Amino acid sequence: MASSINIKNGLLTTKNSLHIKIPYPTFIQRPTEIKCSRALTNSTGQHNEQYCIDIVRKRDYEGFLCSLLFPEAVRRSALALRALNVELAQIKDSVSQKTIGLMRMQFWKSAVEDIYRDDPPAQPVSAELWKAVRKHALTRRWMLRIISEREKDLEDKAYRNLQELEAYGENTQSSLLYLLLETLGVKNVHADHAASHIGKAQGILTCLRATPYNSSKRKVYLPMDICMLHGASQEDFIRGSRDQNVRDVIYDIASQAHVHLQHARSFSESVPHVAMPAFLQTVVLEDYLQRVRKADFDVFHPSLQKRNPMLPLQLYLRSWRKIY
């Protein structure tokens, strides 16, 4: 006579109380599958890193050269930070409406918050920033300050005075330098003071260098108080005037950048050598100041639109000498 059979909770039970355990199936990942999974992860990481390298090399060539001279252990993080700066900087020129620009800025604000929650968006720069944040414990405030200042800059208005332009440099370029110092493990008040002045100088000179391009788009962002002081109108810059009053405006603005560079260098003896890679941008700034001086402060001179072929060598020598 056949006994009744039941299966419950993985046990086979007969009428005679015989219990036979039937194990649930176990799936073991094959070594080849593990290798494929790791390869996929590595491939994604390499793609993200290459994306940052490419965008910085294309949009911020001088920053790219400076990043190459960072210690290998932090170079990837430095490129990720510069890639964020590039992404934010190009929003203004790439959108036709302010609303779209604000939406993109909001994306990056949310992305930074998500990065610090260990949940970065599936975007190459965000993924690389997340790695940098985990590796160096970067300060969230500096990233958010860069984004907020870039967001304010979407207003597309000329700076009212030189102090506004300096504030823009402090909030964008100096904040980036503070983050680069963190990747290098530098916590030094003198280095912070130097970074503040270098960032302001860079903000001022970036505005100057962009003048021919902006003028071609019928836009002028130079400080209005200095333009009014010398009787230079926006139309003078739009038509590419080389009159003396226009040169005087450029002279005054460039002089202020030079003052900030001098202040930054006054801290050089107190700044640790390990911080020097973050300050290599001073070579780029000094190079432009020398060239605009040779052009007699004619910001539209063709020589100022060309790259300096000796810049890579100059950066390398300054890096080797550990001075800024």
C-alpha positions in Angstrom: 0.0 0.0 0.0 1.5 3.3 -1.1 2.3 5.8 1.7 1.3 9.4 1.5 4.1 11.9 0.8 4.2 15.6 1.7 6.9 18.3 1.1 7.0 21.1 3.6 9.7 23.6 4.4 12.2 21.7 2.4 11.5 18.3 4.1 10.0 15.2 2.5 7.7 13.6 5.0 6.2 10.1 4.7 3.3 8.6 6.6 5.8 6.6 8.7 7.4 9.9 10.0 10.5 9.4 7.9 12.0 12.9 7.3 14.4 13.4 4.4 15.8 16.9 4.0 15.9 18.2 0.4 18.4 21.0 0.1 17.4 24.2 -1.8 19.5 24.8 -4.9 22.6 26.9 -4.4 24.0 29.1 -7.2 27.8 29.5 -7.3 29.2 32.2 -9.4 31.8 30.8 -11.8 35.3 32.4 -11.7 34.8 33.6 -15.3 31.7 35.4 -14.2 33.5 37.1 -11.4 36.2 38.2 -13.7 33.7 39.6 -16.2 31.9 41.5 -13.4 35.2 43.0 -12.2 36.2 43.9 -15.8 32.9 45.6 -16.3 33.4 47.7 -13.2 37.0 48.6 -14.2 35.9 49.5 -17.7 33.2 51.9 -16.3 35.8 53.5 -14.0 38.3 53.9 -16.8 35.6 55.4 -19.0 34.7 57.9 -16.3 38.3 58.9 -15.7 38.9 59.3 -19.5 35.8 61.5 -19.8 37.3 63.8 -17.1 40.7 63.9 -18.8 39.1 64.6 -22.2 36.8 67.4 -21.0 39.6 69.2 -19.0 42.1 68.9 -21.9 39.6 70.3 -24.3 38.1 73.1 -22.2 40.8 73.9 -19.7 44.1 73.0 -21.3 46.2 75.0 -18.9 44.4 73.4 -15.9 45.0 70.0 -17.6 48.8 70.7 -17.8 48.9 71.8 -14.2 47.0 68.6 -13.2 49.6 66.4 -14.9 52.2 67.7 -12.5 50.2 66.6 -9.4 51.5 63.5 -7.6 50.2 60.4 -9.2 48.2 59.4 -6.1 46.0 62.5 -6.3 46.1 63.3 -10.0 42.8 61.5 -10.8 41.0 63.5 -8.0 42.5 66.8 -9.2 41.2 66.1 -12.8 37.7 65.2 -11.4 37.6 68.6 -9.6 38.7 70.5 -12.7 36.1 68.5 -14.7 33.4 69.7 -12.3 34.7 73.3 -12.8 34.5 72.9 -16.6 31.0 71.4 -16.5 29.8 74.4 -14.5 31.7 77.0 -16.5 30.3 75.9 -19.8 26.6 76.0 -18.8 26.4 79.8 -19.3 27.5 79.6 -22.9 25.7 76.4 -23.8 22.1 77.3 -22.8 19.8 79.7 -24.7 17.5 80.4 -21.7 18.4 81.2 -18.1 15.8 78.7 -16.8 17.6 75.8 -18.5 20.8 77.0 -17.0 19.2 77.0 -13.5 17.9 73.5 -14.0 21.4 72.3 -14.8 22.9 74.1 -11.8 20.2 72.4 -9.7 21.3 69.0 -11.1 24.8 69.6 -9.9 23.6 70.8 -6.4 21.6 67.6 -6.1 24.5 65.6 -7.4 26.9 66.9 -4.8 24.4 66.1 -2.0 24.0 62.6 -3.4 27.7 62.2 -3.6 28.0 62.9 0.1 25.2 60.3 0.7 27.3 57.7 -1.2 24.7 57.7 -3.9 26.2 59.5 -6.9 24.3 59.9 -10.1 25.3 57.8 -13.1 27.3 60.5 -14.7 31.1 60.3 -15.2 32.2 63.5 -13.4 29.9 62.7 -10.4 31.3 59.1 -10.2 34.9 60.5 -10.2 34.0 63.1 -7.6 32.5 60.5 -5.4 35.8 58.6 -5.4 37.7 61.8 -4.7 35.4 62.7 -1.8 35.8 59.2 -0.2 39.5 59.3 -0.7 40.3 62.8 0.6 37.2 63.7 2.7 36.7 66.8 0.6 34.7 69.7 2.0 31.2 69.9 0.6 30.9 73.6 1.2 33.5 74.5 -1.4 31.8 72.6 -4.1 28.4 74.1 -3.3 30.0 77.6 -3.2 31.4 77.1 -6.7 27.9 76.0 -8.0 26.1 78.9 -6.2 28.4 81.5 -7.7 28.2 80.1 -11.2 24.4 80.1 -10.7 24.5 83.8 -9.8 26.7 84.5 -12.9 23.8 83.3 -15.1 22.4 86.8 -14.6 24.6 87.8 -17.6 25.4 91.3 -16.3 28.6 93.3 -16.2 30.3 93.4 -12.8 29.4 96.7 -11.0 32.9 97.1 -9.6 36.2 95.3 -9.2 35.2 94.0 -5.8 32.4 92.1 -7.4 34.8 90.5 -9.8 37.2 89.6 -7.0 34.3 88.0 -5.0 33.5 85.9 -8.1 37.1 84.8 -8.3 37.2 84.0 -4.6 34.0 81.9 -4.7 34.9 80.0 -7.9 38.6 79.8 -8.4 39.7 80.0 -4.8 37.2 77.4 -3.7 38.6 75.1 -6.4 42.1 75.7 -5.0 41.0 74.9 -1.5 39.7 71.6 -2.7 42.9 70.9 -4.6 44.9 71.6 -1.4 42.7 69.0 0.4 43.6 66.4 -2.2 47.2 67.1 -1.4 46.5 66.8 2.3 47.4 70.4 3.0 45.9 72.1 6.0 47.8 75.4 6.4 46.5 78.9 7.0 49.3 80.4 4.9 48.4 78.1 2.0 44.8 79.2 2.3 45.7 82.9 2.2 47.8 82.3 -0.9 45.0 80.3 -2.5 42.5 83.1 -1.8 44.7 85.7 -3.6 45.6 83.4 -6.5 41.9 82.6 -7.1 41.0 86.3 -7.2 43.8 87.0 -9.6 42.6 84.1 -11.8 39.0 85.3 -11.7 40.2 88.8 -12.8 42.4 87.6 -15.6 39.9 85.1 -16.9 37.4 88.0 -17.3 40.1 89.9 -19.2 41.1 87.0 -21.4 37.5 86.3 -22.4 36.9 90.0 -23.4 37.6 89.5 -27.2 35.3 86.4 -27.3 32.5 88.1 -25.2 32.8 91.2 -27.3 32.2 89.2 -30.4 29.0 88.1 -28.9 28.1 91.7 -28.0 28.6 91.1 -24.3 30.9 93.0 -21.9 31.5 91.9 -18.3 34.3 94.2 -17.3 33.8 96.2 -14.1 31.6 99.2 -14.9 33.2 101.5 -12.4 36.6 101.3 -14.1 35.1 101.6 -17.5 33.3 104.8 -16.4 36.4 106.1 -14.8 38.2 106.1 -18.1 35.2 107.0 -20.2 35.1 103.6 -22.0 31.7 102.4 -23.1 30.5 98.9 -23.8 30.3 99.8 -27.4 34.1 100.5 -27.4 34.8 96.9 -26.4 32.1 95.5 -28.8 33.8 97.1 -31.8 37.3 96.1 -30.6 38.6 99.6 -29.9 42.3 100.0 -29.3 42.0 103.5 -28.1 44.0 104.7 -25.0 41.0 104.8 -22.7 40.2 101.2 -23.4 43.9 100.2 -22.8 43.7 102.2 -19.5 40.7 100.0 -18.4 42.7 96.9 -19.1 45.8 98.3 -17.3 43.9 99.0 -14.1 42.2 95.6 -14.1 45.4 93.7 -14.9 47.3 95.7 -12.2 44.8 94.5 -9.6 45.5 90.9 -10.6 49.2 91.5 -10.4 48.7 92.9 -6.8 46.9 89.6 -5.8 49.7 87.5 -7.3 52.3 89.5 -5.3 50.3 89.1 -2.1 50.0 85.3 -2.7 53.8 85.1 -3.2 54.4 86.9 0.1 53.3 83.7 1.8 55.6 81.4 -0.2 58.2 80.9 2.6 55.4 79.7 5.0 53.6 77.5 2.5 54.6 73.8 2.6 56.2 72.4 -0.6 53.6 69.8 -0.9 51.1 72.5 -1.7 53.0 73.8 -4.8 51.1 71.7 -7.4 47.9 73.5 -6.5 49.5 76.8 -7.2 51.1 76.1 -10.6 48.3 78.2 -12.1 50.4 81.2 -11.1 52.7 80.4 -14.1 49.8 80.8 -16.4 48.6 84.0 -14.9 52.1 85.5 -14.9 52.5 84.5 -18.5 49.4 86.4 -19.6 50.3 89.5 -17.6 53.7 89.6 -19.3 52.1 89.2 -22.8 49.4 91.8 -22.2 52.1 94.2 -21.0 54.1 93.6 -24.2 51.0 94.3 -26.2 50.7 97.6 -24.4 47.5 96.4 -22.7 45.7 96.0 -26.0 43.4 93.1 -25.0 42.5 92.5 -28.7 46.1 92.0 -29.8 46.3 88.8 -31.9 49.3 87.6 -29.9 47.1 87.2 -26.8 44.8 84.7 -28.6 47.7 82.2 -29.2 48.9 79.5 -26.8 52.3 79.8 -25.4 54.3 76.8 -26.8 56.8 77.1 -23.9 54.1 76.9 -21.2 54.5 73.1 -20.5 58.2 73.5 -20.0 57.7 76.6 -17.8 55.2 74.7 -15.7 57.6 71.7 -15.4 60.5 73.9 -14.3 58.4 75.7 -11.7 57.2 72.4 -10.4 60.7 71.0 -10.2 61.9 74.1 -8.3 58.9 73.9 -6.0 58.0 77.6 -6.2 55.0 79.5 -7.3 
